[in-house]
Amino acid sequence: MSELRLVPAAATVWAVTLVAIMFGIQPGALLVVAIALAALALRQPGHAMLTAGLGACALAVTWARIVAAQAYEIGHTVVGTISGTPREVTGGGWLVKLSVNGYPAAIPVFTETVPDGAAAGSLVEVSGQVGESSRPGVGTVVINGDVAVLGPPTGFAAWAGDVREKFAVAVENAVGEHAQGLIPGMVLGDVSLQSATEQQAYVDTGLSHLSAVSGANCMYVATSALLAARMMRAGLRVQLVAAGCALLVYAGLVGPEPSVLRASVSGLVGFVAVISSTRAEPIHALCLSVIGLVLVDSDLAVDFAFALSVAATAGIVAVSPLFYRMLAPLGWPDILNRALSVALAADLATAPIIAGMVGRVSVVSVIANVVVSPVTGAVTVLGMAAAILAQIHSALAAPVLWFVAPMAGWIRTVAEIGAGLPGATARAAPLVVVVCYGWIIAGFWARRPRLTVACGAVVLTIAVAGGTTNSPGWHDPGDVDAEQAHVVNTEEDVEPVPPGTTLVVVLDREAGQQSRPVFTRSGIPVIYTGREGIQ
């Protein structure tokens, strides 16, 4: 069990930060004391000292940031730098993350339009109404207003933007519409060429991690740099330094956003797994990464996406080898066993979290990930090569992109077919997901792999075929809680949203024809009444 010795420390840092943000500093301090006393009761003085020390550090850092955020006075006009790429909000408008000197967290800014030149690293002036954010975090404010560009990105941010733009142009020129949206997403995290319907298809089939920068991207970058240094007969230390530098440059290239930080964690763990022969080192790397990232950015402790990334990485590292051994008696091809074991492990770790987030899970995610697994690595690696060639001239990248296009098109086809199935997603509570996977694990543990797979296939077929085909944005009327719903006649009446609202209902039958679910500027879901239910 020595390979798990850093798990309590990582869990303590995460839990203490989360409790401090959600409930206050005093409950966080009590949690630190309780964990230390529990370790002493278990006769683990070393763990008691480590968890108490790191927990106290996490508490102090979080407290300092919360105090700084509360003391900072934000006026109706704020000047700052755009952090990350502005993103279009479903239902209209844009979300811009603003980094302001002296404020310890990014400020979300909702605006109707984004002016030309507003990109990651741009200096902007935001003027508008300052309100209280409904999302937990160190920062407690949100701004609704207008954005004016004061200056373009400079330095590394300007170079990164130029790299993304050149690659996007090369993809548009060389690849057909069916495949062009996924390639920039898998390589550089650029989803600007993806339609809303395409993005939703990836979400419904559990493939959304492919359409953005993932840990696999970072692992490929680090491993490629290490192999290049090894080909030059460099020593191990030089190889590791080269891999680390390449990972830092890539993370800066795609943008210093939380999603990139999460991907860097997964990539680092995967890289360690590649160069080591046991599972101990990857688990240590994951724990150290969690500790470091949560200390650097306290908001990650309350970020569902961060939890998903860590859970998926831990599942793949720790559980997929067990699934692989359980599937071995089936006599299937090794590549299929490996792909299925990874998909099952990732889904086992993340499905309960997703169920807790949105109350629905993808029924087809495991199958979809297995089907596309033979081409995902090739799309990523060759796409990176094309991105490098595109910086010289788009014509040089075209031959590589021609080869990548059919594979990217295959991934999109799988996503569209899977999302179009009647029961592609299903309502589920976290406990239901845990029980379902518990039966699967019990079947494998009882050494009945064929019976377990057969029963799973039957249940999956019934679930997929027995579902109802719902139009995008459809919601079950039974999900509506009248006491927490804000009912309005038209879209114009949505704002302002009363405190405590968890759902907005628009009665206008002519509105709401959206291709994806709609949310207010503060993240509250909006549903529309229709002739055949709520959509």
C-alpha positions in Angstrom: 0.0 0.0 0.0 3.1 2.3 0.0 2.1 3.6 -3.5 -1.0 5.2 -1.8 0.9 7.1 0.9 0.4 10.5 -0.7 -3.4 10.0 -1.3 -4.4 11.2 2.2 -2.3 14.4 1.8 -3.9 15.2 -1.6 -7.4 14.4 -0.4 -6.8 16.7 2.7 -5.7 19.6 0.6 -8.6 19.2 -1.7 -11.2 18.7 1.0 -10.0 21.5 3.2 -10.0 24.0 0.4 -13.5 22.9 -0.7 -14.9 23.2 2.8 -13.2 26.6 3.3 -14.8 28.0 0.1 -18.2 26.4 0.6 -18.7 26.8 4.4 -16.0 29.1 5.8 -12.6 29.1 7.3 -13.6 27.7 10.7 -15.1 24.5 9.3 -12.0 24.1 7.2 -9.8 24.4 10.3 -11.9 21.9 12.2 -11.5 19.5 9.3 -7.7 19.8 9.4 -7.7 19.0 13.1 -10.1 16.1 12.6 -8.0 14.5 9.9 -4.8 14.9 12.0 -6.5 13.3 15.0 -7.8 10.5 12.9 -4.3 9.8 11.6 -2.9 9.8 15.2 -5.7 7.4 16.3 -4.6 5.1 13.5 -1.0 5.3 14.8 0.2 7.1 11.7 2.2 10.1 13.1 3.9 10.7 9.8 0.6 11.0 8.0 -0.7 13.2 10.8 2.1 15.7 10.4 2.0 15.7 6.6 -1.8 16.1 6.4 -1.9 18.7 9.1 0.9 20.7 7.5 -0.5 20.7 4.0 -4.0 21.2 5.2 -2.9 24.2 7.2 -1.1 25.6 4.1 -4.2 25.0 1.9 -6.4 26.7 4.6 -4.1 29.7 4.9 -3.8 30.2 1.1 -7.6 29.9 0.6 -8.3 32.3 3.5 -5.8 34.9 2.1 -7.5 34.7 -1.3 -11.0 35.0 0.1 -10.0 38.0 2.2 -8.3 39.7 -0.8 -11.4 39.1 -2.9 -13.7 40.5 -0.3 -11.5 43.6 0.3 -11.2 44.4 -3.4 -13.6 47.1 -4.6 -14.8 46.5 -8.1 -16.4 49.6 -9.8 -18.6 49.8 -12.7 -15.5 50.1 -15.0 -12.8 47.5 -14.7 -9.5 47.2 -16.7 -7.9 43.8 -17.0 -6.5 41.1 -19.3 -8.7 38.5 -21.0 -7.8 35.1 -19.5 -8.6 32.3 -22.0 -10.6 32.4 -25.2 -14.0 34.2 -25.0 -16.8 31.6 -25.3 -20.2 32.0 -26.8 -23.0 31.3 -24.3 -25.9 29.1 -25.4 -28.9 31.2 -25.8 -27.0 34.4 -26.7 -24.1 36.5 -25.5 -20.5 35.7 -24.7 -18.6 34.8 -21.6 -15.2 36.5 -21.1 -12.9 35.6 -18.2 -11.1 38.8 -16.9 -7.9 38.8 -15.0 -7.5 41.9 -12.9 -4.4 42.9 -10.9 -5.0 42.5 -7.2 -8.0 40.3 -7.6 -7.3 36.6 -6.7 -9.6 35.0 -9.2 -10.8 35.4 -12.8 -13.9 37.6 -13.1 -16.6 36.2 -15.4 -18.0 38.9 -17.7 -21.2 38.4 -19.7 -21.6 40.6 -22.7 -23.9 40.7 -25.7 -21.0 41.0 -28.3 -17.3 40.5 -28.3 -15.4 43.3 -30.2 -12.8 42.5 -32.8 -9.4 41.9 -31.3 -10.8 40.5 -28.0 -8.6 37.4 -27.6 -6.7 35.7 -24.9 -4.1 38.2 -23.6 -5.9 41.4 -24.8 -6.1 44.4 -22.5 -9.7 45.4 -22.2 -12.0 47.7 -20.3 -15.3 46.3 -19.0 -18.1 48.6 -18.0 -21.4 47.3 -16.7 -23.4 46.1 -13.7 -21.5 44.2 -11.0 -23.5 41.4 -9.4 -23.0 38.5 -7.0 -22.0 35.2 -8.6 -24.2 32.1 -7.9 -21.2 29.8 -8.3 -19.0 28.8 -5.4 -15.4 30.1 -5.6 -12.9 32.5 -4.2 -14.3 35.2 -6.4 -17.8 36.3 -5.6 -18.7 38.8 -8.4 -19.9 38.6 -12.0 -20.2 41.5 -14.4 -22.8 42.1 -17.1 -21.8 44.8 -19.5 -19.7 45.8 -22.5 -16.1 45.0 -23.4 -13.8 47.5 -25.1 -10.4 46.5 -26.4 -7.6 48.8 -25.2 -4.7 46.8 -26.6 -3.9 43.6 -28.5 -2.2 40.5 -26.9 1.6 40.9 -26.5 4.5 38.5 -26.1 3.8 34.8 -25.8 0.0 35.4 -25.9 0.3 37.1 -29.3 2.4 34.2 -30.6 0.0 31.6 -29.3 -3.0 33.3 -30.9 -1.1 33.5 -34.2 -0.3 29.8 -34.0 -4.0 28.9 -33.5 -5.2 31.2 -36.2 -2.8 29.8 -38.8 -3.7 26.2 -37.9 -7.4 27.0 -38.1 -7.0 28.5 -41.6 -5.0 25.5 -42.8 -7.7 23.1 -41.5 -10.5 25.2 -43.2 -8.6 25.2 -46.5 -7.7 21.5 -46.5 -10.5 19.6 -44.7 -14.2 19.3 -45.4 -16.8 20.7 -43.1 -17.7 17.3 -41.6 -14.2 16.8 -40.1 -12.8 20.3 -39.7 -14.4 21.1 -36.4 -12.7 18.3 -34.4 -9.1 18.6 -35.5 -8.3 22.0 -34.0 -10.1 20.9 -30.9 -8.1 17.7 -30.5 -4.8 19.5 -31.2 -5.0 23.0 -29.7 -8.4 23.0 -27.8 -9.9 25.4 -30.4 -13.6 24.6 -30.9 -14.4 27.7 -32.9 -15.1 25.6 -36.0 -17.6 23.3 -34.2 -21.3 23.9 -34.4 -23.5 23.7 -31.2 -25.1 20.5 -32.5 -21.7 18.9 -33.0 -20.5 19.8 -29.5 -23.7 18.4 -28.0 -23.2 15.1 -29.9 -19.8 14.8 -28.3 -21.3 15.5 -24.8 -24.1 12.9 -25.3 -21.7 10.2 -26.3 -18.9 10.8 -23.8 -16.5 12.0 -26.4 -16.4 15.7 -25.4 -12.9 15.1 -23.9 -11.6 14.6 -27.4 -12.9 17.9 -28.7 -10.7 19.8 -26.3 -7.2 19.6 -25.0 -6.9 16.4 -23.0 -4.3 14.7 -20.9 -3.5 12.5 -24.0 -2.4 15.6 -25.9 0.0 16.6 -23.1 1.3 13.1 -22.8 2.0 12.9 -26.5 3.9 16.2 -26.4 6.0 15.3 -23.5 6.7 11.8 -24.8 7.6 13.1 -28.2 10.1 15.6 -26.7 11.6 12.9 -24.6 12.1 10.6 -27.6 13.6 13.4 -29.7 16.1 14.1 -26.9 16.8 10.4 -26.7 17.5 10.2 -30.4 20.1 12.9 -29.9 21.7 10.6 -27.2 21.0 13.1 -24.4 21.1 11.9 -20.8 18.0 11.0 -18.8 18.0 14.4 -17.0 18.2 16.3 -20.3 15.4 14.1 -21.7 13.1 14.9 -18.7 13.9 18.6 -18.9 13.1 18.6 -22.6 9.8 16.9 -21.9 9.0 19.3 -19.1 9.8 22.4 -21.3 7.8 21.1 -24.2 4.8 20.5 -21.9 5.1 24.1 -20.5 5.3 25.6 -24.0 2.3 23.5 -25.1 0.2 24.5 -22.1 1.0 28.1 -22.7 0.2 27.7 -26.4 -3.3 26.4 -25.9 -4.0 28.9 -23.0 -3.4 29.0 -19.3 -7.0 28.0 -18.5 -8.2 25.6 -15.8 -9.0 23.0 -18.5 -5.4 23.1 -19.7 -4.1 22.8 -16.1 -6.3 19.7 -15.7 -5.0 18.3 -19.0 -1.5 18.9 -17.9 -2.1 16.9 -14.8 -3.4 14.0 -16.7 -0.7 14.3 -19.3 2.0 14.4 -16.6 0.6 11.3 -15.0 0.4 9.5 -18.3 4.0 10.5 -19.1 5.2 9.2 -15.8 3.4 5.9 -16.5 5.1 5.7 -19.9 8.6 6.0 -18.5 8.0 3.9 -15.3 7.3 0.3 -14.9 4.9 0.4 -12.0 1.7 2.1 -11.0 3.2 3.7 -7.9 4.9 6.6 -9.7 1.8 7.6 -11.7 -0.3 7.7 -8.5 2.4 9.7 -6.8 2.5 12.1 -9.7 -1.3 12.5 -9.6 -1.3 13.2 -5.9 1.5 15.8 -6.2 -0.2 17.4 -9.1 -3.5 17.7 -7.2 -1.7 19.2 -4.2 0.2 21.7 -6.4 -2.7 22.8 -8.6 -5.2 23.3 -5.7 -2.6 25.3 -3.8 -2.0 27.4 -6.9 -5.7 27.8 -7.8 -8.1 27.3 -4.9 -11.1 27.4 -7.3 -10.2 24.0 -8.7 -11.4 22.4 -5.5 -15.0 23.3 -6.4 -14.6 22.7 -10.1 -16.5 19.6 -11.3 -14.4 19.4 -14.4 -11.2 19.1 -12.2 -12.9 16.3 -10.3 -13.7 14.5 -13.5 -10.1 14.8 -14.8 -8.6 13.6 -11.6 -11.1 10.8 -11.3 -10.6 9.6 -14.9 -6.9 9.7 -14.5 -6.9 7.8 -11.3 -9.4 5.2 -12.7 -7.2 4.6 -15.8 -4.0 4.3 -13.8 -5.4 2.2 -10.9 -8.4 0.3 -12.3 -7.9 -0.3 -16.0 -5.1 -2.9 -15.4 -7.6 -4.9 -13.2 -10.3 -4.7 -15.9 -7.7 -5.8 -18.4 -6.9 -9.0 -16.4 -10.6 -9.7 -15.9 -11.2 -9.4 -19.7 -8.3 -11.6 -20.6 -10.2 -15.0 -20.4 -12.5 -13.8 -23.2 -9.8 -14.4 -25.7 -10.5 -11.1 -27.5 -7.7 -9.2 -29.4 -5.4 -7.5 -27.1 -6.0 -4.0 -28.6 -9.8 -4.5 -27.9 -9.2 -5.6 -24.3 -7.0 -2.6 -23.6 -9.4 -0.1 -25.2 -12.3 -1.6 -23.3 -10.5 -1.7 -20.0 -9.5 1.9 -20.3 -13.0 3.0 -21.3 -14.6 1.0 -18.4 -12.2 2.4 -15.9 -12.7 6.0 -16.9 -16.5 5.6 -17.0 -16.5 3.9 -13.6 -14.6 6.8 -12.1 -16.5 9.6 -13.8 -20.1 8.5 -14.3 -21.1 8.9 -10.6 -19.7 12.5 -10.7 -21.6 13.3 -13.9 -24.8 11.8 -12.5 -24.4 14.1 -9.5 -23.7 17.1 -11.7 -26.5 16.9 -14.3 -28.6 13.9 -13.2 -28.0 12.1 -16.6 -25.3 9.8 -17.9 -24.3 8.7 -21.3 -25.3 5.1 -21.9 -23.2 4.8 -25.0 -20.0 6.4 -23.8 -18.0 3.2 -23.2 -18.9 1.8 -26.7 -18.2 5.1 -28.4 -14.8 5.5 -26.8 -13.8 2.0 -27.7 -15.0 2.4 -31.3 -13.0 5.6 -31.8 -9.9 4.6 -29.8 -7.9 3.2 -32.8 -7.8 6.6 -34.5 -7.7 9.1 -31.6 -3.9 8.9 -31.2 -3.2 9.2 -34.9 -5.5 12.3 -35.2 -3.7 13.9 -32.2 -0.1 13.2 -33.2 -0.6 13.9 -36.9 -2.6 16.9 -36.1 0.2 18.3 -34.0 2.6 17.7 -36.9 0.2 19.6 -39.2 0.0 22.5 -36.7 3.8 22.8 -36.8 3.8 22.7 -40.6 1.0 25.3 -40.8 3.3 27.8 -39.1 5.5 27.7 -42.1 2.8 27.6 -44.8 -0.7 26.1 -44.9 0.1 24.2 -48.1 2.7 22.1 -46.2 0.1 21.0 -43.7 -2.5 20.1 -46.3 -1.2 16.6 -47.1 -1.1 15.6 -43.5 -4.6 17.0 -42.9 -5.9 15.1 -45.9 -4.7 11.9 -44.1 -6.2 13.0 -40.8 -9.6 14.1 -42.1 -11.2 10.6 -42.6 -10.2 9.6 -39.1 -11.6 12.8 -37.6 -14.7 12.4 -39.7 -15.1 8.9 -38.3 -15.1 10.2 -34.7 -17.7 12.7 -35.6 -19.8 10.1 -37.3 -19.7 7.8 -34.3 -20.7 10.8 -32.1 -23.7 11.7 -34.3 -24.9 8.1 -34.6 -24.5 7.5 -30.9 -26.3 10.8 -29.9 -29.1 10.0 -32.3 -30.0 6.7 -30.6 -33.2 6.8 -28.5 -31.6 6.1 -25.2 -28.2 7.7 -25.7 -28.5 9.3 -22.3 -30.5 8.3 -19.3 -31.5 9.9 -16.0 -29.5 8.4 -13.1 -28.5 9.2 -9.6 -24.9 8.6 -8.4 -25.9 5.7 -6.2 -27.6 4.0 -9.2 -24.5 4.3 -11.3 -22.4 2.9 -8.4 -24.7 -0.1 -8.0 -24.7 -0.9 -11.7 -20.9 -0.9 -11.8 -20.9 -2.8 -8.6 -22.8 -5.7 -10.3 -20.3 -5.6 -13.2 -17.3 -5.8 -10.9 -19.0 -8.6 -8.9 -19.5 -10.6 -12.1 -15.9 -10.2 -13.1 -14.7 -10.9 -9.6 -16.7 -14.2 -9.6 -14.8 -15.2 -12.7 -17.8 -15.0 -15.0 -16.5 -12.6 -17.6 -18.6 -14.0 -20.5 -21.8 -14.0 -18.5 -21.1 -10.5 -17.2 -20.4 -9.1 -20.7 -23.4 -10.8 -22.1 -25.7 -9.5 -19.4 -24.2 -6.0 -19.8 -24.7 -6.1 -23.5 -28.4 -7.1 -23.1 -29.1 -4.4 -20.5 -27.3 -1.8 -22.6 -29.3 -2.8 -25.8 -32.6 -2.6 -23.9 -31.6 0.8 -22.4 -30.6 2.3 -25.7 -33.5 0.9 -27.8 -36.1 1.5 -25.1 -35.4 5.2 -24.7 -37.3 8.0 -26.2 -35.9 10.3 -28.8 -35.7 13.8 -27.4 -35.1 16.9 -29.3 -32.1 19.0 -28.3 -32.8 21.0 -25.1 -35.7 18.7 -24.1 -36.5 18.4 -20.4 -38.9 16.2 -18.5 -41.7 18.3 -17.0 -41.4 16.1 -13.9 -38.0 17.7 -13.2 -39.5 21.1 -12.6 -39.8 22.2 -8.9 -42.4 24.9 -8.8 -41.0 26.4 -5.6 -37.6 27.0 -7.2 -38.7 27.9 -10.7 -38.9 31.4 -12.1 -41.8 31.5 -14.6 -41.9 34.3 -17.2 -43.9 35.0 -20.3 -41.1 35.9 -22.7 -37.3 35.7 -22.9 -37.0 39.4 -22.3 -38.5 38.8 -18.8 -35.9 36.3 -17.7 -33.6 38.9 -16.0 -33.4 39.7 -13.2 -33.6 36.2 -11.7 -34.9 36.0 -8.1 -32.5 34.7 -5.4 -32.8 30.9 -4.8 -34.0 30.2 -8.4 -32.8 26.9 -9.8 -34.8 26.9 -13.0 -36.3 29.4 -15.4 -39.4 28.6 -17.4 -40.4 30.6 -20.5 -44.0 30.3 -21.5 -43.6 31.8 -25.0 -44.2 28.9 -27.4 -42.5 30.8 -30.2 -39.2 31.0 -28.4 -36.7 28.5 -27.3 -35.9 26.8 -30.6 -32.3 26.2 -29.5 -29.9 23.4 -30.7 -28.5 23.1 -27.1 -29.7 23.6 -23.6 -30.0 27.3 -22.6 -28.7 28.9 -19.4 -28.9 32.4 -17.9 -25.8 34.5 -17.4 -25.4 33.1 -13.9 -25.6 29.5 -15.1 -29.3 28.7 -14.2 -31.0 26.4 -16.8 -33.8 27.8 -18.9 -36.6 25.7 -20.4 -39.4 26.5 -22.8 -42.9 25.3 -22.9 -44.0 23.7 -26.2 -47.0 22.0 -27.6 -45.6 18.6 -26.7 -44.1 19.2 -23.4 -41.2 21.3 -22.1 -38.3 21.7 -24.5 
